[in-house]
Amino acid sequence: SKFLNDKWMIKHGFLNDVQEHKPWWWNIKVQKLNLSAPLILLPEVSCQKAIEILQEKGYDQAPVVAESGLILGMVTLSNTLTSVLAGNAQFSDPVTKVIYDQFSKIGLEDSLGKLSCILENDHFAIVVHEQMQFNGNGSSFMKRMVFGVVTAMDLLTFVSRSDKK
């Protein structure tokens, strides 16, 4: 059962420190990765334009985010090209036709240990930050902003470059 799986429990925020012999970086916060700001696509961007943008900017993937800030999913260069070439999408279709809507989110305050558990099953995680926003009438709401996209390579680079504490 997934409830007896410590890695599943960590990934979904039900457990924290379960490893007895944690690596030195396990409890360091995700914010220490110093991720660069992500390239974000709006849902109306066409598959053709998404391919051009990703290739031009040198990205493999980008989050697709609505104007409201709602994270709709991730678009990847390979999935977009594969979908178009297979005839499952047209170049003119909006990028929402080829997005992955199953993705993991992680916060800046979460640990690299939690990130490591997520990256064992997922190719990437979207780093999010929640921010309180107020409307003109004084009512407030939490807006989730995409802060970055993190991959196993980002974690590996951090671990290999940083000195042990």
Contacts in CASP RR format, 6 or more apart in sequence:
PFRMAT RR
TARGET T0000
AUTHOR 0000-0000-0000
METHOD contacts of the structure
MODEL  1
SKFLNDKWMIKHGFLNDVQEHKPWWWNIKVQKLNLSAPLILLPEVSCQKA
IEILQEKGYDQAPVVAESGLILGMVTLSNTLTSVLAGNAQFSDPVTKVIY
DQFSKIGLEDSLGKLSCILENDHFAIVVHEQMQFNGNGSSFMKRMVFGVV
TAMDLLTFVSRSDKK
2 8 0 8 1.000
2 9 0 8 1.000
3 9 0 8 1.000
6 15 0 8 1.000
6 18 0 8 1.000
7 117 0 8 1.000
7 120 0 8 1.000
9 15 0 8 1.000
9 18 0 8 1.000
10 16 0 8 1.000
10 18 0 8 1.000
10 113 0 8 1.000
10 114 0 8 1.000
10 117 0 8 1.000
11 104 0 8 1.000
11 114 0 8 1.000
11 117 0 8 1.000
11 118 0 8 1.000
11 121 0 8 1.000
13 114 0 8 1.000
16 111 0 8 1.000
17 26 0 8 1.000
17 27 0 8 1.000
19 26 0 8 1.000
22 113 0 8 1.000
23 159 0 8 1.000
24 164 0 8 1.000
24 165 0 8 1.000
25 112 0 8 1.000
25 113 0 8 1.000
25 158 0 8 1.000
25 159 0 8 1.000
25 162 0 8 1.000
26 111 0 8 1.000
26 112 0 8 1.000
26 113 0 8 1.000
26 116 0 8 1.000
27 111 0 8 1.000
27 112 0 8 1.000
27 113 0 8 1.000
28 111 0 8 1.000
28 112 0 8 1.000
29 108 0 8 1.000
29 109 0 8 1.000
29 110 0 8 1.000
29 111 0 8 1.000
29 112 0 8 1.000
30 106 0 8 1.000
30 107 0 8 1.000
30 108 0 8 1.000
30 109 0 8 1.000
30 110 0 8 1.000
30 111 0 8 1.000
30 112 0 8 1.000
30 115 0 8 1.000
30 127 0 8 1.000
30 150 0 8 1.000
31 108 0 8 1.000
31 109 0 8 1.000
32 112 0 8 1.000
32 158 0 8 1.000
33 112 0 8 1.000
33 150 0 8 1.000
33 154 0 8 1.000
33 155 0 8 1.000
33 158 0 8 1.000
35 127 0 8 1.000
35 147 0 8 1.000
35 148 0 8 1.000
35 149 0 8 1.000
35 150 0 8 1.000
35 154 0 8 1.000
36 148 0 8 1.000
37 147 0 8 1.000
37 148 0 8 1.000
38 62 0 8 1.000
38 63 0 8 1.000
38 146 0 8 1.000
38 147 0 8 1.000
38 148 0 8 1.000
38 149 0 8 1.000
39 53 0 8 1.000
39 54 0 8 1.000
39 57 0 8 1.000
39 59 0 8 1.000
39 62 0 8 1.000
40 62 0 8 1.000
40 63 0 8 1.000
40 64 0 8 1.000
40 65 0 8 1.000
40 146 0 8 1.000
41 50 0 8 1.000
41 53 0 8 1.000
41 62 0 8 1.000
41 63 0 8 1.000
41 64 0 8 1.000
41 65 0 8 1.000
41 75 0 8 1.000
41 95 0 8 1.000
42 64 0 8 1.000
42 65 0 8 1.000
42 66 0 8 1.000
42 67 0 8 1.000
43 64 0 8 1.000
43 66 0 8 1.000
43 72 0 8 1.000
43 94 0 8 1.000
43 95 0 8 1.000
43 96 0 8 1.000
44 94 0 8 1.000
45 53 0 8 1.000
45 64 0 8 1.000
45 94 0 8 1.000
45 95 0 8 1.000
46 91 0 8 1.000
46 92 0 8 1.000
46 93 0 8 1.000
46 94 0 8 1.000
46 95 0 8 1.000
47 80 0 8 1.000
47 83 0 8 1.000
47 84 0 8 1.000
47 89 0 8 1.000
47 90 0 8 1.000
47 91 0 8 1.000
47 92 0 8 1.000
47 93 0 8 1.000
47 94 0 8 1.000
47 95 0 8 1.000
47 97 0 8 1.000
47 98 0 8 1.000
48 91 0 8 1.000
48 92 0 8 1.000
49 95 0 8 1.000
50 62 0 8 1.000
50 75 0 8 1.000
50 80 0 8 1.000
50 95 0 8 1.000
51 77 0 8 1.000
51 80 0 8 1.000
51 81 0 8 1.000
51 84 0 8 1.000
51 91 0 8 1.000
53 59 0 8 1.000
53 62 0 8 1.000
54 60 0 8 1.000
54 61 0 8 1.000
54 62 0 8 1.000
54 75 0 8 1.000
54 77 0 8 1.000
54 80 0 8 1.000
55 77 0 8 1.000
59 77 0 8 1.000
60 76 0 8 1.000
60 77 0 8 1.000
60 78 0 8 1.000
61 74 0 8 1.000
61 75 0 8 1.000
61 76 0 8 1.000
61 77 0 8 1.000
61 124 0 8 1.000
61 149 0 8 1.000
62 74 0 8 1.000
62 75 0 8 1.000
62 149 0 8 1.000
63 71 0 8 1.000
63 73 0 8 1.000
63 74 0 8 1.000
63 75 0 8 1.000
63 126 0 8 1.000
63 146 0 8 1.000
63 148 0 8 1.000
63 149 0 8 1.000
64 71 0 8 1.000
64 72 0 8 1.000
64 73 0 8 1.000
64 74 0 8 1.000
64 75 0 8 1.000
64 95 0 8 1.000
64 96 0 8 1.000
64 99 0 8 1.000
65 71 0 8 1.000
65 72 0 8 1.000
65 146 0 8 1.000
66 72 0 8 1.000
69 143 0 8 1.000
69 144 0 8 1.000
69 145 0 8 1.000
70 144 0 8 1.000
71 103 0 8 1.000
71 105 0 8 1.000
71 126 0 8 1.000
71 128 0 8 1.000
71 144 0 8 1.000
71 146 0 8 1.000
72 96 0 8 1.000
72 99 0 8 1.000
72 101 0 8 1.000
73 99 0 8 1.000
73 100 0 8 1.000
73 101 0 8 1.000
73 103 0 8 1.000
73 126 0 8 1.000
74 99 0 8 1.000
74 100 0 8 1.000
74 103 0 8 1.000
74 124 0 8 1.000
74 126 0 8 1.000
74 149 0 8 1.000
75 95 0 8 1.000
75 98 0 8 1.000
75 99 0 8 1.000
75 100 0 8 1.000
76 100 0 8 1.000
79 98 0 8 1.000
79 100 0 8 1.000
80 89 0 8 1.000
80 95 0 8 1.000
80 98 0 8 1.000
83 89 0 8 1.000
83 97 0 8 1.000
83 98 0 8 1.000
84 90 0 8 1.000
84 91 0 8 1.000
84 98 0 8 1.000
88 98 0 8 1.000
89 97 0 8 1.000
89 98 0 8 1.000
103 122 0 8 1.000
103 124 0 8 1.000
103 125 0 8 1.000
103 126 0 8 1.000
104 118 0 8 1.000
104 122 0 8 1.000
104 125 0 8 1.000
104 126 0 8 1.000
105 125 0 8 1.000
105 126 0 8 1.000
105 127 0 8 1.000
105 128 0 8 1.000
105 144 0 8 1.000
106 114 0 8 1.000
106 115 0 8 1.000
106 118 0 8 1.000
106 125 0 8 1.000
106 126 0 8 1.000
106 127 0 8 1.000
106 128 0 8 1.000
106 150 0 8 1.000
107 127 0 8 1.000
107 128 0 8 1.000
107 129 0 8 1.000
107 147 0 8 1.000
108 127 0 8 1.000
108 129 0 8 1.000
108 147 0 8 1.000
112 155 0 8 1.000
112 158 0 8 1.000
115 125 0 8 1.000
115 150 0 8 1.000
115 155 0 8 1.000
116 155 0 8 1.000
118 125 0 8 1.000
119 125 0 8 1.000
119 150 0 8 1.000
119 151 0 8 1.000
119 152 0 8 1.000
119 155 0 8 1.000
123 151 0 8 1.000
123 152 0 8 1.000
124 149 0 8 1.000
124 150 0 8 1.000
124 151 0 8 1.000
125 149 0 8 1.000
125 150 0 8 1.000
126 146 0 8 1.000
126 148 0 8 1.000
126 149 0 8 1.000
127 146 0 8 1.000
127 147 0 8 1.000
127 148 0 8 1.000
127 149 0 8 1.000
127 150 0 8 1.000
128 144 0 8 1.000
128 145 0 8 1.000
128 146 0 8 1.000
128 147 0 8 1.000
129 144 0 8 1.000
129 145 0 8 1.000
129 147 0 8 1.000
130 142 0 8 1.000
130 143 0 8 1.000
130 144 0 8 1.000
130 145 0 8 1.000
131 142 0 8 1.000
131 143 0 8 1.000
131 144 0 8 1.000
131 145 0 8 1.000
132 140 0 8 1.000
132 141 0 8 1.000
132 142 0 8 1.000
132 143 0 8 1.000
133 140 0 8 1.000
133 141 0 8 1.000
133 142 0 8 1.000
133 143 0 8 1.000
134 140 0 8 1.000
135 141 0 8 1.000
END
